[in-house]
């Protein structure tokens, strides 16, 4: 089969022939039609992720048709839940938890082996590129917004760093749930595109004291950046507000005054990926509300190195997707 293989940290991934996966008991082989990049893949490529083992086929997101190993799913167009081995405790992952694409080979290949319990019927209203864009970002956004922050209809929401896959799906989920949503970005054009997706407005976080422009406080804030700007987000929490974060790309938080939190009865909530129940709830919500993940650009698998560079530059609005050979059954999009 063809695969995009990371041979060495810091070197562009190589498109080459690779041995097909050998499934273990309870696993299925999926012939992939599309896969999506995540910042996790870029961090691994740059050596900024723990437990890196090379060579490895990266990729956590994928959609395709089950080829073998699971009679129940044979010939079905499926979506892959990349959260492997979560365990039985819904509040936290087990010690065996891992994300598809490291250490086990992932979706940047013609085929992937994955536990059959991680297969789900792909939403019929999504193209292959849109479906591939959904799993990791959708699961992360859902758990942070719905499971951890417990968003309710009518609440005010702020999503930071709009343009990335998780932030955009958090925006789309919140709008569909009946919230009033605002965003932050370093780009006026990204804020304008977020408004087209249903956001009420946005703030340029590159503007000094941008948080003072807010005319009201927020019930829920979703963040992935951390860093110095985290202190501004804390100040914007309404009484009873919840700030859920799922990353820290800008580093450690600044000093935060306890007075900005305790008198408001505010909560800071950490979140990572999500449980099988989270994934099922997210997928049901996407189907019920006919949500389409935003796709920024589609590359062929052979153009994988260019796709990595494109995501690394950070100018994208939506997910960067790799297209594989078609593997869609009759009647599917």
Order of alpha helices (4+ residues) and beta strands (2+ residues): beta-beta-beta-alpha-beta-beta-beta-beta-beta-beta-beta-alpha-alpha-beta-alpha-beta-alpha-beta-beta-alpha-beta-beta-alpha-beta-alpha-beta
